[in-house]
Amino acid sequence: MCSINELILYRDFTGNRIFFNLAWLIERHSDSDLHKDDAIARYCGSLQELVELAESHGFSGSLWHTFLAYLLVNNENAYSRACEIRGEADGTVSRIALHDFAILKKLFDFDFSVLEQSIGITGAAFLTDYQAASGQNGERKLFHVRIRDRILELAAQLNAASDAREFGHAVTAFYRDFGVGKLGLHKAFRVEHTKKGVQIVPVTNIAHVTLDDLVGYETAKQKLTANTEAFVRGRQANNCLLFGDAGTGKSTSIKAIANRYYADGLRMIEVYKHQFEDLHAVIAQIKNRNYKFIIYMDDLSFEDFEVEYKYLKAVIEGGLEKKPENVLIYATSNRRHLIREKFSDKAQLDDDLHNNDTVQEKLSLAARFGVQIYFGAPDKKEFERIVTTLAAQNGIAMEEKELLLEANKWELGHGGRSGRSAQQFINYLLGK
């Protein structure tokens, strides 16, 4: 059997303790000088770590097979990045990948009962037929069911592969269909500062909403969809500002877009105002990947003394480095012009000798969003339509006249008419 030391593209595997210990045992299980106590400690320790991984991610079946599939879909290297969203890479890198797949397939196919017989221990059934404990609503803490199922499906495909070439085709098809690493598996991300600097961290529990869940606003949704559709299809698209009254569905629309176009390679990164100085570092990590990225800024606005908007202006347009074609910026705001304006800004007698320049600088940020979509508060008729639609969707059996009477009472004491207050009213009814 080839040694794991011969891995090239997937050499990072050897840095994983579970992989290293089990691969080391597979390679040396028949050695006459194998120290059994050390082998048992490595084996049982690896079993314990596999069980912890299985329970946190919802894995079942053959833990060894699923674990190797998990490593493969998370390993970002020259081959996997070349294949993500695009399909099988050609050239020398594909031949190097085939070399690695031959080694990994031999490890994948190993019968652990042979190892257990050599070291005098039993437990292979734990590796080959593991049943995870059921979690709340079928969800896992670290992985969504959708991601877990795709990894389990890949493990089954790898098990069915007759040789290294078929093994590689299965892995490559996964990279083509879903991508690789955290960017391939997850829809949405946030930005964090770590010891390694600015990092893009997956959001593991994004709300699975659709545009149909937002009642009304058909014109606004169509504009948002058209711009995003052009972006993911590789056509020209604009940065997008969703502005208007609070609770009208601006943020819901953005989340729905992330869900709708995930399969087309769209990913979303949420950035807060205080992180704008990190935008260049974020873009540097994503500009050469085969995905489309929306940098999402929720509830964006600035007071007149805040200067973070200057970082944003430089990134959108005007800096020396051009914004990558695979990046757009979507923002939501209650303000159309984003930066607070005062009457004093427009006064003729002002300490600022170039008063008009000051005003124009504040207005220029919003102008950098080529698509601006208005979400206004619904009138009474539209609000009542939202309420009746949500009530029907949630199975609330209540006479319509009484429903609307109660809804109108509710909105008077809860911030006025909006999609948010309508949903809160429905939640109130469901909780009674």
Disulfide bonds with the S-S distance in Angstrom:
none
